[in-house]
Amino acid sequence: MKRFGPETALGPVTLSVRERATLALIGPSGSGKSTLLRLMMGLLAPDEGELLFRGEPVRTDDRARRRKMGYVVQGGGLFPHLRASDNVSLVARTIGWPKARVSLRLRELATLCHLAEASLARYPAELSGGERQRVSLMRALMLDPEVLLLDEPLGALDPITRSELQADLRRIFGELEKTVVLVTHDLAEAAFFAHRVALFREGRLVQEGTLGELERDPATSFVTRFVEAQRANAGGGSPR
């Protein structure tokens, strides 16, 4: 459970993340998705209960455990005064990686994430929105983490760039076989990426399962309304 002042942002939640699979956290704005992701990352501490990573409690002061997780935020979250290459390699350089290892990893990730190497010499303000998100993903992958946590990574992009990055992200997830937790409000996007989805409302987990399970056997009327509203917003078609 997590509270901010008198408000409960996230109520009691029991949820397991399957290894080497993608789980999408979906739901309306303010439903607790991003709060749960920050708790998983160790950026916040729960007020009640605990989170476990490989059987060990997640603590906000555990830097070694945090380096096993890559974190991508909406808009990229890049440091504006650092070039793209320095944004990506900041933690690796801080913990003492030699220059040759850093350079090799930067080239590997630029290829993986379809970023032109010339863009690594630019500052974030000189990059497009899609390029900034690719750099942010590279930064999250720099230390080859076991888990990737992504908070609305495509929410601020134009439709063409978003479609291109969706395809690239799904390819990357498949190639690397990472455990991935993705926050999105878009059911179609969740279905595109995830093996399973977890639907939240007002800080509570309403239902967790495959999209087909949510459609065929909704746990509450809210699940049905949420799916139908997503279909309507997509023009009447299936979210898949």
LINGIPE-V761830 format. One record per residue. RES is the residue in one letter. SS is DSSP state (~ for helix, > for strand, _ for the rest). OMEGA is omega in degrees with one decimal (999 if undefined). Layout:
res=RES ss=SS omega=OMEGA
res=RES ss=SS omega=OMEGA
This chain:
res=M ss=_ omega=178.4
res=K ss=> omega=178.2
res=R ss=> omega=170.5
res=F ss=> omega=-173.0
res=G ss=_ omega=-179.5
res=P ss=_ omega=-175.2
res=E ss=> omega=174.4
res=T ss=> omega=-179.1
res=A ss=> omega=-178.4
res=L ss=> omega=179.0
res=G ss=_ omega=177.5
res=P ss=_ omega=-177.7
res=V ss=_ omega=171.0
res=T ss=_ omega=-173.9
res=L ss=_ omega=175.9
res=S ss=_ omega=178.3
res=V ss=_ omega=-178.0
res=R ss=_ omega=-178.8
res=E ss=_ omega=177.5
res=R ss=_ omega=174.9
res=A ss=_ omega=179.6
res=T ss=> omega=176.0
res=L ss=> omega=176.6
res=A ss=> omega=172.4
res=L ss=> omega=-175.5
res=I ss=> omega=179.1
res=G ss=> omega=179.9
res=P ss=_ omega=174.1
res=S ss=_ omega=178.8
res=G ss=_ omega=-177.2
res=S ss=_ omega=176.2
res=G ss=_ omega=-176.1
res=K ss=~ omega=-177.2
res=S ss=~ omega=176.6
res=T ss=~ omega=178.5
res=L ss=~ omega=179.8
res=L ss=~ omega=178.9
res=R ss=~ omega=173.7
res=L ss=~ omega=177.8
res=M ss=~ omega=-177.8
res=M ss=~ omega=-175.6
res=G ss=_ omega=176.3
res=L ss=_ omega=175.0
res=L ss=_ omega=174.9
res=A ss=_ omega=178.4
res=P ss=_ omega=175.5
res=D ss=_ omega=175.0
res=E ss=_ omega=179.6
res=G ss=_ omega=179.1
res=E ss=_ omega=173.6
res=L ss=_ omega=-178.9
res=L ss=> omega=173.1
res=F ss=> omega=-174.3
res=R ss=_ omega=175.2
res=G ss=_ omega=-179.2
res=E ss=> omega=-179.9
res=P ss=> omega=174.9
res=V ss=_ omega=179.4
res=R ss=_ omega=-178.0
res=T ss=_ omega=-178.1
res=D ss=_ omega=-176.2
res=D ss=_ omega=-177.0
res=R ss=~ omega=-179.8
res=A ss=~ omega=178.3
res=R ss=~ omega=-179.4
res=R ss=~ omega=179.2
res=R ss=_ omega=174.6
res=K ss=_ omega=-179.8
res=M ss=> omega=173.3
res=G ss=> omega=-171.8
res=Y ss=> omega=179.5
res=V ss=> omega=-178.6
res=V ss=> omega=178.1
res=Q ss=_ omega=-179.6
res=G ss=_ omega=176.2
res=G ss=_ omega=-179.8
res=G ss=_ omega=-177.3
res=L ss=_ omega=175.6
res=F ss=_ omega=-172.8
res=P ss=_ omega=-176.4
res=H ss=_ omega=179.2
res=L ss=_ omega=173.0
res=R ss=> omega=-177.9
res=A ss=~ omega=-179.0
res=S ss=~ omega=-179.4
res=D ss=~ omega=173.8
res=N ss=~ omega=-177.2
res=V ss=~ omega=-170.1
res=S ss=~ omega=-171.8
res=L ss=~ omega=-176.8
res=V ss=~ omega=179.6
res=A ss=~ omega=178.3
res=R ss=~ omega=-179.6
res=T ss=~ omega=-178.1
res=I ss=_ omega=168.3
res=G ss=_ omega=176.2
res=W ss=_ omega=175.5
res=P ss=_ omega=-175.8
res=K ss=~ omega=-178.2
res=A ss=~ omega=179.5
res=R ss=~ omega=178.2
res=V ss=~ omega=-178.4
res=S ss=~ omega=179.6
res=L ss=~ omega=-179.2
res=R ss=~ omega=177.5
res=L ss=~ omega=179.4
res=R ss=~ omega=178.5
res=E ss=~ omega=-176.0
res=L ss=~ omega=176.7
res=A ss=~ omega=177.4
res=T ss=~ omega=-178.7
res=L ss=~ omega=-173.9
res=C ss=_ omega=177.0
res=H ss=_ omega=175.4
res=L ss=_ omega=177.4
res=A ss=_ omega=-177.2
res=E ss=~ omega=178.4
res=A ss=~ omega=-179.0
res=S ss=~ omega=-179.9
res=L ss=~ omega=-179.1
res=A ss=~ omega=-175.9
res=R ss=_ omega=174.6
res=Y ss=> omega=-177.8
res=P ss=~ omega=-179.1
res=A ss=~ omega=-179.9
res=E ss=~ omega=-177.9
res=L ss=_ omega=173.0
res=S ss=_ omega=178.6
res=G ss=~ omega=178.7
res=G ss=~ omega=177.8
res=E ss=~ omega=178.2
res=R ss=~ omega=178.9
res=Q ss=~ omega=176.1
res=R ss=~ omega=177.4
res=V ss=~ omega=177.9
res=S ss=~ omega=177.1
res=L ss=~ omega=176.8
res=M ss=~ omega=178.2
res=R ss=~ omega=179.8
res=A ss=~ omega=-176.7
res=L ss=~ omega=-170.6
res=M ss=_ omega=-176.6
res=L ss=_ omega=-178.3
res=D ss=_ omega=-175.2
res=P ss=_ omega=177.3
res=E ss=_ omega=-172.9
res=V ss=> omega=172.7
res=L ss=> omega=176.9
res=L ss=> omega=-175.7
res=L ss=> omega=-176.9
res=D ss=> omega=179.6
res=E ss=_ omega=-172.5
res=P ss=_ omega=-175.2
res=L ss=_ omega=-170.9
res=G ss=_ omega=-173.7
res=A ss=_ omega=-174.2
res=L ss=_ omega=175.7
res=D ss=_ omega=-173.0
res=P ss=~ omega=-178.6
res=I ss=~ omega=179.2
res=T ss=~ omega=-179.9
res=R ss=~ omega=-180.0
res=S ss=~ omega=179.1
res=E ss=~ omega=-178.8
res=L ss=~ omega=175.2
res=Q ss=~ omega=-179.1
res=A ss=~ omega=-179.7
res=D ss=~ omega=180.0
res=L ss=~ omega=180.0
res=R ss=~ omega=175.8
res=R ss=~ omega=-178.7
res=I ss=~ omega=177.7
res=F ss=~ omega=-178.9
res=G ss=~ omega=-178.4
res=E ss=~ omega=-173.4
res=L ss=~ omega=-179.0
res=E ss=_ omega=176.9
res=K ss=_ omega=166.1
res=T ss=> omega=-173.3
res=V ss=> omega=170.0
res=V ss=> omega=-173.2
res=L ss=> omega=174.7
res=V ss=> omega=175.1
res=T ss=_ omega=172.8
res=H ss=_ omega=-171.7
res=D ss=_ omega=-177.9
res=L ss=~ omega=178.0
res=A ss=~ omega=178.1
res=E ss=~ omega=177.0
res=A ss=~ omega=180.0
res=A ss=~ omega=179.7
res=F ss=~ omega=-174.0
res=F ss=~ omega=-157.6
res=A ss=_ omega=170.2
res=H ss=_ omega=-179.8
res=R ss=> omega=177.9
res=V ss=> omega=175.6
res=A ss=> omega=-175.2
res=L ss=> omega=-178.4
res=F ss=> omega=173.7
res=R ss=> omega=176.4
res=E ss=_ omega=175.6
res=G ss=_ omega=-177.9
res=R ss=> omega=172.8
res=L ss=> omega=-177.6
res=V ss=> omega=-179.5
res=Q ss=> omega=176.8
res=E ss=> omega=-179.8
res=G ss=> omega=174.2
res=T ss=_ omega=177.6
res=L ss=~ omega=178.6
res=G ss=~ omega=178.6
res=E ss=~ omega=177.3
res=L ss=~ omega=-179.5
res=E ss=~ omega=-174.1
res=R ss=~ omega=-173.2
res=D ss=_ omega=-177.8
res=P ss=_ omega=-177.5
res=A ss=_ omega=-179.7
res=T ss=_ omega=177.0
res=S ss=~ omega=177.9
res=F ss=~ omega=179.1
res=V ss=~ omega=178.8
res=T ss=~ omega=-179.4
res=R ss=~ omega=-179.1
res=F ss=~ omega=-179.9
res=V ss=~ omega=-179.0
res=E ss=~ omega=178.1
res=A ss=~ omega=177.8
res=Q ss=~ omega=177.1
res=R ss=~ omega=-179.5
res=A ss=~ omega=179.7
res=N ss=~ omega=179.3
res=A ss=_ omega=176.6
res=G ss=_ omega=173.7
res=G ss=_ omega=-179.6
res=G ss=_ omega=176.1
res=S ss=_ omega=176.5
res=P ss=_ omega=176.0
res=R ss=_ omega=999
